[in-house]
């Protein structure tokens, strides 16, 4: 009887663009709401967001949004124009993260997750060709799953390694959320836009070596929540709806015995929690729902502070920090459209 191979994240690296646009976005949103009573509410919530920096592939001129002669300065850019920019910038940012991994070795499989753009040939093919990977590399492209797509990408790598023990999988996430700003006077979409930035991550997953193991998967689709997070393609980019009810819904779900058992199991509480930094209130809801101590989500809060929510790449940024900590055991969790929770258990593995 053969023993199942353990899939291990051997290396993980991240990258962000050069332009920090957080202050520009806040100023733009306040101009949109000028004269409305919601302006004070927006200002208060921005100060409490826990976000200090967000990064964009846009130039400094373009990131000023409706000022100057940049990308957003005139009428709202069409979806086609935004996708043209995505096709140019997404592979570049993905390759910046991959470049930090060092020598890749013989890559047998490539798994790419991205929900902020579409292009064909896909990002997977573009990246594979620019890296000079063999033309028989097997590719998987995970699209439009939103913030929990990194979990899906890593679990896909796990399934590959467990079925093909000699596989060496390159996992990539790349998101360009700042291509989808919406010119509006409604506070809810402006607050949703105030969470998101651009970022990419890359990881090597194999069946040997040192790193974080990718263990048993965790999944839950929360009832009566399918309209709380939506991500639709419009004529002027992708339009997000992020309801203020999301944190409360997550917090209530995490207090349910069946959901808690899926996450925590029946034994002792895991040593580490790598939680998608979807927003300050979401992290607060997770901490309360799982009864975590005040420092359990420090890495998630630090990623939120320094980068904002980068959709699928965010959890990878959090996991990168745990690669340095080498926790004995842990749980990775992310939340996204559905409203759904996806995750997996992990442990630190020394070279075998």
FENJO-V469567 format. One line per field, one symbol per residue. phi: phi as a letter, one per 30 degrees, with the letter a starting at -180 (. if undefined). A space follows every 10 residues. Layout:
phi = ???
//
This chain:
phi = .dcddcdbdd bbbbabddcd cedddedddd ddceicdded dddddddcdi ccbbcbdddd ddddidcibd ecdcdedddd dddddeddcd dddddddddd diddiddcbb cbbabcabab edeedddedd didedcddbb ccbicidcdd dddddddddd ddcbecdbcc cbbbbcdddb dcdaccdddd ddddccbcab bbbcbbcajc kcdccedbaa cddhbdcdbb bcdcdbjccc cbdddeeddd eddddddddd dddciccdde dbbcceddle ddddddeddc hdddcdcedd ddddddbicc hddeddddde dddddhddaa bcbbbaekdb cbaadbbdcd ec
//
